[in-house]
Amino acid sequence: MKRSIARFIYTKVLGWRYSVTVPDYDKCIICAAPHTSNWDFIIGKLFYSALGRKTFFLMKSEWFFFPLGMLLRRMGGIPVKRDKRTSLVEQMVDRIRATDKISIAITPEGTRSPNPEWKKGFYYMAHLAGIPIVLIGIDYVKKTIYADKAMMPSGNVDDDIRYMKQYFKQYTGRHPWKYAV
């Protein structure tokens, strides 16, 4: 029911399409880019729900106020306190290892403003947990989300991030001037 409603809104109401060739991994980190608008979250959640898949996502804790926080948690939101120096990577790796099925969506820029210096926590989570990173490209020009590439982190973070940035250059965000690789 939820899947068919999400698919109807995503494809019929909003007019979006998707191209998915990666398998539905039991555990993965989803790296979604470009992230230039709050609409990316809505479009992305509808896309993943239309596939019948559940995903968790990290979001700054400031968004988790009452009553919005209850809704975000129910949707899979995990609040991140950016003002504290806690080992979020270790906490997430423990969470990944403790469950049989989990997908965590991350926007590597960490902001909707141009940021060529990507956050690397998502990479270390995948590497330490030994799970793949699924690259999901959001293209507003084609109104299509692509999930056609997955990779295992090699351990060479700089080369792997450079590869991902190159991959995402083919996609156009809602506000292209806010995306920098």
C-alpha positions in Angstrom: 0.0 0.0 0.0 2.7 2.5 1.1 4.8 1.5 -1.9 2.0 2.0 -4.4 1.1 5.4 -2.9 4.8 6.5 -3.1 5.1 5.3 -6.7 1.9 7.1 -7.7 3.1 10.4 -6.2 6.6 10.0 -7.4 5.8 9.0 -11.0 2.2 10.3 -11.8 1.9 13.4 -9.6 5.5 14.7 -9.7 6.4 13.1 -13.1 9.7 11.6 -12.0 11.2 8.3 -13.2 13.9 6.0 -12.0 16.6 3.7 -13.3 17.7 1.0 -10.9 20.3 -1.7 -11.7 21.9 -2.2 -8.4 20.7 -5.0 -6.2 18.7 -4.4 -3.0 21.6 -5.0 -0.6 20.9 -6.2 2.9 23.3 -3.5 4.2 24.7 -0.5 2.4 25.5 3.1 2.6 23.6 5.2 0.0 25.6 8.1 -1.3 23.1 10.5 -2.9 24.2 13.6 -4.9 24.0 16.3 -6.0 22.2 17.7 -2.9 21.2 21.3 -3.7 17.7 21.6 -2.3 15.4 20.4 0.5 13.3 18.9 -2.2 16.0 16.3 -2.7 14.9 14.7 0.6 11.3 14.5 -0.4 12.0 13.2 -3.9 14.6 10.7 -2.6 12.3 9.3 0.1 9.5 8.9 -2.4 11.9 7.2 -4.8 13.1 4.7 -2.3 9.6 4.0 -1.0 8.4 3.5 -4.6 11.0 0.7 -4.8 9.5 -0.8 -1.7 12.8 -0.3 0.2 13.3 1.3 3.6 16.2 3.6 4.3 17.5 5.5 7.3 19.1 8.9 6.9 21.2 11.2 9.0 20.0 14.7 9.5 21.2 17.6 11.7 19.5 17.4 15.1 18.0 20.9 14.8 15.3 19.4 12.6 14.2 17.0 15.3 11.9 19.4 17.2 8.4 18.5 18.3 6.3 17.4 16.4 8.5 17.2 13.2 11.1 15.1 15.1 8.5 12.3 15.7 7.7 12.2 12.0 11.3 12.2 10.9 12.2 9.4 13.3 9.3 7.4 11.9 10.6 8.0 8.4 14.0 6.6 9.4 15.7 9.8 10.6 18.7 9.6 12.8 19.6 12.9 14.5 23.2 14.1 14.3 24.5 16.5 17.0 27.0 18.5 15.1 28.1 20.5 18.1 29.4 17.5 20.0 32.6 15.6 19.1 31.2 12.1 19.3 32.3 9.2 17.2 29.3 9.1 14.9 31.1 6.7 12.5 31.8 4.2 15.3 28.2 4.5 16.5 26.8 3.9 13.0 29.2 1.0 12.4 28.0 -0.7 15.6 24.4 -0.1 14.5 25.1 -1.6 11.1 26.8 -4.7 12.6 23.9 -5.2 15.1 21.2 -5.6 12.4 20.5 -7.9 9.5 19.2 -5.3 7.1 19.9 -1.6 7.0 20.4 1.1 4.3 21.6 4.6 5.4 21.3 7.5 3.0 23.9 10.2 3.2 24.5 13.4 1.1 28.3 13.6 1.0 28.4 17.4 0.7 26.8 17.7 4.1 25.1 20.9 3.0 23.0 22.4 0.2 25.7 25.0 -0.6 28.6 24.4 -2.9 31.1 22.2 -1.0 33.9 20.5 -2.9 35.2 19.1 0.4 32.9 16.2 1.0 32.3 14.7 4.4 34.0 11.3 4.6 32.2 9.7 7.5 29.9 7.8 5.1 32.9 6.3 3.5 34.5 5.2 6.7 31.2 3.7 7.9 31.0 1.6 4.8 34.7 0.6 4.9 34.7 -0.3 8.6 31.4 -2.2 8.3 32.5 -4.0 5.1 29.4 -3.0 3.1 29.0 -1.4 -0.3 28.3 2.2 -1.1 25.4 2.6 -3.6 25.8 5.8 -5.7 22.4 7.4 -6.4 22.3 10.4 -8.8 19.5 12.9 -8.7 19.0 14.6 -12.1 16.4 17.4 -12.1 16.8 18.1 -15.8 15.8 14.5 -16.7 13.5 14.2 -13.6 15.1 10.8 -13.0 17.0 9.2 -10.1 19.7 6.7 -11.0 20.8 3.9 -8.9 23.2 2.2 -11.3 26.5 2.0 -9.5 27.7 0.4 -6.3 31.3 0.0 -5.0 33.1 -1.5 -2.2 35.4 1.0 -0.4 39.0 0.1 -1.3 40.5 1.8 1.7 42.1 4.5 -0.4 39.6 7.3 0.6 41.0 10.0 -1.7 40.9 7.9 -4.9 37.5 6.5 -4.1 36.0 9.9 -3.3 37.6 11.3 -6.5 35.9 8.4 -8.4 32.5 9.2 -6.8 32.8 12.9 -7.6 33.6 12.1 -11.2 30.6 9.8 -11.4 28.2 12.5 -10.0 29.3 15.1 -12.5 26.8 13.7 -15.0 23.8 14.7 -12.8 22.2 18.1 -12.4 20.8 19.2 -9.1 17.7 21.4 -8.6 20.1 24.4 -8.1 23.2 23.5 -10.2 25.1 26.5 -8.9 25.0 25.1 -5.4 26.9 21.9 -6.4 30.7 21.9 -6.6 33.0 18.9 -7.0 
